[in-house]
Amino acid sequence: MKIAVVGTGYVGLVVGACLAENGNDVVCVDRDVAKIATLDAGRMPIYEPGLEEMVRRNHAEERLRFTTDLSAAVRASDIVFIAVGTPQGEDGSADLQHVLGVARDIGRAIDGYTVVVDKSTVPVGTAQQVRVAIAAETAEPFSVVSNPEFLKQGAAIDDFMKPDRVVVGTEPGDGRAAGVMGELYAPFTRTGAPIIMMDTASAELTKYAANSMLAARISFMNEIATVCELVGADVDQVRKAMGADRRIGASFLFPGVGYGGSCFPKDVKALLRASSDMGYECRILMAVEAVNEQQKARLVCKMQAHFTDLAGRTIALWGLAFKPRTDDMREAPAIAIVERLLALGARVRAYDPEATGTARQIFGDRITLCEKSYDALVDAEALVIVTEWNEFREPDFKKMRQLLRSPVVFDGRNLYSPEHMRALGFTYFSIGR
């Protein structure tokens, strides 16, 4: 199939590369001339495992191209994905100006039947707005489809190539668009993953509902972890017993320092705003959001209780990205933790395997960013673990003790056994244990 993907951000680039990997002729479009030049040179604007190799391979095979010419890309394509940003407004709503601007540009460019696919995360009713925007610019036949993405950063390639399910929203009776999308995704669902066809409003809501449910599980477990600390229980044991219940399952039951990233915080806020606009308050989601903000402060509260005064103390921090296997720091708990430590007068030495460049843009020279994990420990009075990168799971504990000024660890991801850490001579704090 001939496909255009408008937007070369995280979603657009992954979608374009994965569709090209299955033999489609894909052109990715972006107005950013510098970004297109970077991609043409085989360099990635984001970090995602496996993406660079896939992009370079398909670019070399001429199945994947990059351009700033949206009109030419649309005219050469049967399917056009809209994968531009939907930034969050101050009220929590999704800003659709980029989506609708691209829709108008598509309308001016199409010269025959085209399936236009909303891939961006958008509120209910966006497909109808896109349809109106395109129709105002053309008399050519077209369909508008909602096809939300369910890509986990750090595992996006696998998520797209081997999806749990594919959600496709079309207008009732639009069998032509449903057929096109079914053909497009058939190679990705040969192992039995369903292609779930529905109306566009249901497809749009599905993305928000799914992410909000996962966010709710995280906040719920963080509340249970707090209760465990109060009553002397072990959240790890509670979590394992809960996860063994087939009605619940084990995923997203790990307590920590709260969720972050580009999806959960934004999608929870957007669903709260959308429901409020319709005259309904989602009280559970309000609590989910409140608990998450509270959880980001818990490690600092533990530090204050231990040290009393953090002013002048040097604190080491491992992990800045909101999750492992990405350099994304959007809404990362590390930001709230570092800002609070700085406000209390502490000095911060931090390390992350991939997010150092991103952190430098956020913090400037207010913290020391280290090239190696153990460098962050030099002269620090405590280590704070914020992101559960694999390389932090089996460190050299003897070296850690030698480098730290005092052997104190605040583990926001419960990576280590409390008994083992005490036996090694560490003062150890974790979540819910």
N, C-alpha and C positions, 0 to 999 in steps of 0.2 A: 504494500500500500504506500501511497505518497502522503506524507504527513508533515505538517508544520507545527512547531511548538514555540509559542510566543512567550518569551521570558526564559532567561538562562540562570535563574537562581537555583536554589537547592532542588526544588521539585521539578522544574523544567528541564534541568540538565540530566537528572536521573531518568526521567521519563523518556527524553530524547535518546539517551544512550541505550537504554534497555529496549526500546522499540527498534532501534537500528540493529541491535544485537540479534534480533529475530528475523533479520533480513529486510525490514522495511526501509524505504528511502525517506530519510528524515532530515529536515532542515530546521535548525534552532535559530530563533530570531531574538535580537536584543537591540535596543537603541544605543546602548553603551558601546561606542566604537572601540574603546580600550579593552573592554571585556571580550569582545569578539576577536580582536587581535590576539589576546592572551590564549583563548581557546584554540584558535587556528594554529598557534605555536605549540599546542599540546600541553599547556600549563593550566592547572585547575584553580578557579577562584575560591573553591571550598575544599575542605578535607572530608572525604568519605571513602572508606576502604573499598578498593576495587574499581572505583569510578575512573580514575586517571587511565588505568590500563584499558578499560572498556572504551572510553572516549577515543584514545589514541588508535586503538585497533580498528574501530569502525570508521574513524576519520580517514585512516590510511586506505581502507577498502572503499571509500567514497560513498558509504551508506549514510554517513553523518556529516552534515555541513553546517557552517555558521555564517550568518549574514545579518546586516542591519536593514535590509530591504524587505520590509513586511509585505508590501503589495505583491512583489514577485514571488515570495514564498507562498502566499495564500493562493495565488492563481495557479501555482504548480502543484497544489495539494488537494486531496479529497477530504482529508480530516485536518482540522486546525484546533490544537489545544491552546487554551488560554491558561497560562501558568505564571501570571504576574502577581506581585505582592498585594495583599489586602491589609495594610497597616491598621493598627488599632487606634481608634480615636480616643479622645480624653474620656468620653462617656462609656468606653468599652465596646462600642459598635465597630463593625468592619467598614473601612473606607474603600468604596468600590470605584473610585474615580479612575484607577488604572485599568480595571477590568472593563468598565464601560467605554473608556477611551479606545482600548484595543478592539472592542466589539464594533465600534463605529468605523475604525480603520479596516476591519475585516469586511464590513458591509460595503465599503467603497471599493474593495479590491476583488471580491468574488465574481467569477464570470461563468458559473455553472453550479449545479447542486453541490453543496458543501455541508459536512457535519461539523458544527462548532461545539467544542467540548469544554465546559467549565471544569478545569482541574484545580484551580485555586480553591482554598477553603472559603466558602461564601455563605452568607445567611440565606434563609428560606426566602424565595421570591426572586433571587438573582437571575435565574434562568429566564424568567419572564422579562426582566429588565434588559438582559442581553438580547433577547429576541426583538424587543421593541427598538433597541438601539441599532441593530443590524437592519431591520426592516425599514427604518427611516432613511437608509442610505442605498438600498438596492431593491430591485424587483426580481432578482434571481432567486430560485428556490434554495432553501437551506433548512437545516434542523439544528436545534440547540439541545445539547445533552449535558446532564450533570454526572460527573464521574469523579467523585472525591478520592483523594489519595490517602493511603494508610501506610506511610513509609516511616519506619523508625530510623532516626539518625544513627549511623553506625552499623545498620543492617539493611539499608535501603535497597541495595541491589537484590539481595535475596528476597526481600518483601515484594519487590515488583516482579521478579522472575518466577517466584514461587508463592503467589499470594494465598492467604487464607480464603479470601473471597474477592470478587470484583463487583462493585456496586455501580449500576448504570441507571440513570433516571432519564426517561424520555416522556414526551407528551403522549397522552392516551391515543392509541391508534396510529402512532408513528412507527409502523413496522419497518420502514426503510432504514431509519436511524438505528433501531434496535438490531437489525440484521448486520449493518456495518460494524457496530460495536462488538457484536457477538463474534463476527469473523476476525476482528482485530485481536480480541483477547483469547480466542480459542487456543492458540499455541501455549499460552501461559496457564491454562487450566486443564491440561490433558490428564493430570493426576487426580482430577475429581473435584477440585475447588469450584464452588458454584459461581456462575455469573448471575447475580441477583438483579432482575429487571424490576423497576418500580417507576413511579412518577417522579418528576424533578424535585418537587418540594420534599418528598420523603428522602430522596437521595441526599439533598442538601442538609437536612436535619440529621441524617444518619452519622455524618462525620462529627458534628458537634456532640451528639449523644454518646458516641463511642468514646471520644476523648474525655468527655466530662465524667463518664462512668469510671474510666481508668484513674482519673484524677481523684475521684471520690474514694476509690480503694486505697490510694496512697495516703490521703488525709485520714481515712478511718484507721489505718494501721499505725499512723503516727499518734493518733489519740490513744489507741490501745497501748502503744509503747509508753506513753506518759502514765497511763493507769498502772502498767506493770512496774514502773519505777516506784510509784506510790505504795503499792501493796507488796512489793518484794517478789514479783513474778519475773519470768524470763520470756521476753517477747519472741525469741527464736523458737522456743518450745511451743508457745501459743501459735505462732505462725505456721509451723510445720503441721500441727494437729488440725488447724483450720484448713490448710491447703489440701490435706488428704481427703477432705469431704468433696466428692465429685460435683456437688452443687456449687461449690465455691472455687476450687482449683487453686493452684499455687502461684499463679502469676500476679505481679503487682501487690504482693503482700509484704514487701520488705520496708521496714521503717527507715527513716533517714533524716535528712535536713530539708526535706520538702522538694516538690517538683519544680522544674523550670523549663526552659526551652522556648521554641517558637510556636508550639501548638497548645499544650495544656493550659497555660495561663491565659493565652489569647482566646482560646475556644470557650473556656469556662466563662470568661467575661462577656464574650459575644452572645452566648446563649442566655446569660443573665439579662443582658441588655435587650435582646430580642423578646424574651418573655415579658419583661417589664413594659416594653412598648405595647404589648398586647393586653396589659392590665393584670398580669400574673407575676407573683414573686416566687422564684424557685428557691425555697428556703434551704433545701439540702445543699444546693450549689453555693449559696451564700456562706454556709458553714464550711464547705470544702475550701473555699477561697480564704476564709478567715483562719482556719487551722493551718493552711499552708504558709501564710505569712507569719504566723506565730512560730511555726516549726523552724523557720530560717534563723530565729533568734535563740534557739535552745542551746546550741553549743556555746555561744558567747555567754549566755547566762551561767552555764556550767563553769566556764572559765572565770567569770567574776566571782562565783561562789568559792572557787579554789584559791584564786590569787588575791581576792578582795579588791586590789587596785591593779589595773592593767597599764596604767600610764608608765611609759618608759620601758616596758617589757618588749622583747623581741619574740614574735610568734611565727613559727614556720607553718606553711600551709601547702598540703599536697592536693592538687586537683582544682582547676578553675572552670573548665567546661561544665555545662549543666549535666552531662552524662559522659561515659567513656566513648571512645571511638569517634569523637567529633571535636571540632574546634569552636563550636557554637557556644556563646556565653549569654545569649538572650535570656533574660529573667533567671540567670543562674543563681542558685543559693549562695555561691561563693561571693558574688557581688555584695549581697546584703551583709554577709559575715565580715568581709574585708572592710566595708564602709563603717560598720559598727566598731570594729577593732580600732580603726584609725580615729574615729570620733572619741574613743576612750583613751586615746593617747598612746596606743601600742604601735610598734613598728612591725611590718609584715614582710617576710621573705617567702616567696611563693614559687611553686613549680607545677607545670602541667606539660605532658608530652606533646600536645598539639596546639593549645590555646594561648601560648605566650604572646604571639602577635596581636591577637584579639584583646588580651588583657592589657597590653601596652596602650592600645587605643583608648581603653576605658579608664585606666588608672594613671597613665603617664608615668612620672617619676615618683609618685606618692608611695609606691611599694617597690621592693627589690625583686625582680624577676630572674630566676636562676635557670641555668642551662641544664643542670643535672639535679636529680631529686635530692641527693644527699647534701648538695651545696646549700639547700634551703635550711638545713638543720644547724648549720654552723652558728654557735653562740645563741641559739634560740632557747627559750625557757619552756617551750611546749610545742608539740606538733599537733596540728589540726588536719584531719583527713576529711575532705569534702566530696571528692569524686572517686568512684571505685574502679580506677584503672587497674588492669591486671598486674602491672608491675609493682603495685603497692601491696599485693596480697601476700607475698613471701619475701619481705625485705630482709636485709642483714641487721637483725635486732641488736647484735653486739656493736656494730658500727653506729647504729642510731644512738645508743646510749653514750658512746664515746663523743659523738658530735654535739648532742644536745647539752645545754648547760644544766638542765634538770630533766630527768627521765619521765616526762609527763606527756600523755597522748590523749587527745580528745577525738574519738573515732566516730565521725558522723555517718559511717556506712557499715558499722559492725563487722569489720573485716577480720578481726582477731578474737581469739578466745580470751575472755577476762582472766580465767585461771592461769593460762599460759603467760599472759602479759605480767600478771602479778609475780609469777614464779621467776620471770626474767628480771624482776626488779623495777618494773614500770608502775607509775601511778596512772591508772587507765580508766577513762570514762567513755561510755558508749551510749547507745540509744535504747532504752527499754530493757536494760539488763543490769 
